[in-house]
Amino acid sequence: MRRDNQLLVITHLSQLLDYVTGFGGLIIPLILWATQRDRVYEMDVHGKAILNFQLSMLIYLVISIPLILLFGLGIILLIVTGIVAFVFPIVNAVKAANGEEPYYPLSINIVK
């Protein structure tokens, strides 16, 4: 295994494709993680954290839709989810560049 902090940074930042293209924020990290987890040191840890975070954000977005219709509170959840989903990939890309462990708040541990 080799250490490749640049690829880890790219994997974290690829989540931001959702804001550019509308999709890809889950697909590209999934492909990078699946193809490189046995070759790059700590890719498995970072990839699982990213996938858990992206799936959690998707769940929160789906939950917010009925909350908008029922209470109007879903708009607040959408705004918070959008901010968290934008800020933490950048924060964790910097951590990956420094060789630190990723941390994503509000992340449900789905992929183990």
C-alpha angles and dihedrals in degrees: 000000000000130000112242112172091171092061090047090052091049090049091054094044093047087074087073090069086091088070094047105038103013092242140040098075090109101027100054096047088046091053093045092048094046094049100039107032093098095042105043122061112245094003089120092056095044094042094052091048090051094047092047090049095048093047090047092051089050091052091049091050092051091048092050094060097069089039089059091053095043106037110357088238090110089078090064090048090050092051094047092046091049093051094045092046090053101042104042099055087057093046091049093046088059090047090050090051088054093047095250130140117264121247123193117180121218089024118149113215099238102139110053 
